[in-house]
Amino acid sequence: MIPLKDDAPRVRTPYVNYTLLVLNTLVFLFELSLGQQNQQLVDALGTVPARLTVVLFNHGYVPWNLVSELGTRYVPPIAAILPIFTSMFLHGSWLHLIFNMWALWIFGDNVEDRLGHAWYLLFYLLCGVAAALFHTVLNLNSTIPTVGASGAIAGVMGAYFLLYPRARVLTLVPLFFVFFVWLPAWIVLGYWFVAQFLSGAATSIAVHGGNQPGIAFWAHVGGFLTGMLLIKLFPARTQRYHYGW
């Protein structure tokens, strides 16, 4: 199911959400301008679980079995921790960027409307950090860089799931034919979360699944759950409307 738009009203202009959309797009255009050197940027600024693991548990000194894969004997803390933040603004392809930004466009404005600009930015970043850490815990020795805003956006979706479960989402459903149908948000986002969880479980079961390129499903799961938790803890702006149908 591919969400296209929602009908949840908002009162205020989502300036932070717009800024995130523009910033992610500009960073990706910069990536494209690097050509083949972009891989070096991804290697340096993408989240690599194995780097974070050796910094947290081995004081930065890389075990011999990982030296050849990480290409170093020592990982400075900044090289492992900074990418948790920078990786949120990197993307691997146009489709990766478009799908992420489209989801952020649909669901982010209402969550920002609920939290306010400053709290929403903090919420977004914390969800992204939690998603990276969740992925790391379940892939401790993976040397594959993880990039993308999807962990943070999953947190936004988790918040939306609790805040606006009855909001309707226009959804494209490609079965034997293409259908356009309005569905409650709890069905669209609940289905997405279950799909991510099952895919993450299947990846973990697969041999060496955590050290193969692909989708970081556990980052999505971790981000979604973090968003559901934080939206209950963060203060909400006073709403100027009642929503229901």
N, C-alpha and C positions, 0 to 999 in steps of 0.2 A: 504494500500500500504506500503510495507516494502522496504526502500532503501537499496541497496547492495553496490554500489560504484558510483562515479561520474567521469566525464571526464574533469573537470576544471583543467588546468595546474597550477603548482606553481614553483617558482624559488628557494626558500630557504627551508632549513630543519626546520620543525615546532617543535623546541625543547620544547617550553612551552606546546604545545599540547601533545607531548609524555610524558612529565613530569606529566601532569594532568591525563593521562590514567594510568600511573604506580601508581601514588599516590592514586587514587581512588581504584584501585585494591588491593593495599597493605592494605589500611584502611579496606576494606571489609574482607580481609583474617584475619585481627586482630579481626574484629567483630565476625567472625566464631569461632575464638579461644576462645572467651569468653563464648560460650555456652549459657546457660540460663541467664547469667549475661548481655548479650548483650542488653536486654531490658532496663536495668538500664542506659546503655550508651546512648541509643536512647532517653530515657526520659530526660536525662541531656543535651545532645548536639543536639537534634532535635529542630526545630523551633516550639514552641507552641504559637499560636496566642493569647490565653488568657493571657499568661505571659507578652507578649509584650504590650498588651492592658492595663493591670493594671499598668505597669511601666510608660507608656506614659500618661495615663489619670487619674491614681489613686495613683500616687507616690509610686507604688509598693505594696500598701495594697490591699489584695484580698477581694472582696465583699463576704459576707457570703454565697451566693448561689453558689460560685465557690470554697470555701475552701475545701469541701470534694473531689472535682474532682482534684484540683491542689495539695492537700495534704499539704498546707502551708497557713499561714496567711499573709506572707510577701514575695515578690519576689525581690531579689536584682537586680539592673539594669544589672549587668554582666550576671546573669543567664538568662535574657531575650534577651540581645543583642548579646552576643557571639555566641549563637546557629545559628544566621542568617548566620554566616560564616562556622561554623563547620558542620552544617547540609548538606552543599553542598558536603561533602566528605563521607557521610554515605549512605548506601543503604540497602534496606529491604530484598533482595533476589538475587540469581544469575541472574535471568531473568531481574530484575530491573537494575542491574549493566551492564549486557551484552548489553541490548538495549540502555542504555544511552551512554556507551563507544563506541558502534558501530556508533551511530549518531555523536558523537564527532570526531571519526576517519574519517568519511566521509567528514564532513563539516568544522571541526575546522582548518585543515591545510591551507585551502585557505584563511580563515579570518585572521589567524595569518600572512600569507604571505602578506596580504594587509596592516595590521596594524603594523607589527613588533612585536618582542617578548614582550617587556615591556608593550606597549600599549595594546596588546592582553590579557595579564594577567589581567591588570586593567579592560579591557572591560568585560572579563569573570566574574570577581568577582562582578562588578557592576550589571551585568545582574542577577546574582544569588541573590544579595541583593534585587534588585527591584522585582524579582519574589516572594521572601519571603514576602515582604511588601504588594504586590498586593494580595497575598493569605490571609494575615492577615486582610487587610481592608475588604475583603468580607467574613471573618469568624472570627469576632472579639472575640467571646467567645468560640471558639473551643479549647478543651484541648487535641486534638490528635496531637502528635509530627509529624512534616513533615520532611522527609529526602530525599536526592537524589540530583544529579547534574542536573536534568532535567530542572530546571528553568534557570540555567546558560547556558545550552546547547541549550535551546529554544532561548535564546538571540543570540547565534552563528548562529542558523538556520535563525533567522530573518535577521541578517546581510547578510548571504549568499543569502537569498531571493532577496535582493536588489542589491547585488554586481554581482551575477552570475545567473540572471533569465533564461538565455538561455542555461546554462550548462545542459548537459544531465545526468540523474541519472538512472542507471540500477535498476529497481524496480520489486519486486516480488508482483504479484497481485493474491491472492488466492480467486477465485470465485468458480464456479463449478469445474474448473480445475485450476492448478497452471500455471500462465503465467509469463514470464520474458520479460519486455519491457523497452526500453529506453524512458524516458519522460523528458520534460523540467523541470528544478528545480522549476520554479514558480508554476507548476501544483502540483508536489509532496509536496512542502512545504506549498503552499496555501491550499491544501486539508487538510493537517495535522492541520494547524492553525484553519480552520473552524471547524474541528472535535473537537478540544480542546475547542473552544468557545461554541459550541452547548452542549458539554458534561458538561462544567462548568455551563452553564445556567440551564441545567436539574438538576444538583446537587443542585444548589441554590434554585430551586423551590421545590425540595423534602423536606419533613418535617425532620428537624434536619439533613439535608444533610451535613452541615459543621462540624458536630460533630460525624461523622461515619468514620471508617477507609476506605480508598480507594485512588484514584488517585487525586492529587492536580491539577486539570485542570486549575484553575485560575492562579496558579504559572506559568504554561506553557504559558498561554495567556500573562501575565504580562512580562515574560522574553522575549518572541518573540517581543512584541511591543517595549520594551526597547532596544533590539538589533537593531531594525530598526531605532530607534531614535539616538542611540549613534554612529552608523556607519556613520551617516551623520555629526556628531560633531567631531569625532576623526580624527586626521591627518592620511593620508595614505602614505605608502611608495611609492616611485617612482617605477612603474612597468617596467619591462624589456621585456614585450611581449604585443601583442595585442590579445584579445580573442574574438572569434565570429565564427559563422557558418551559 
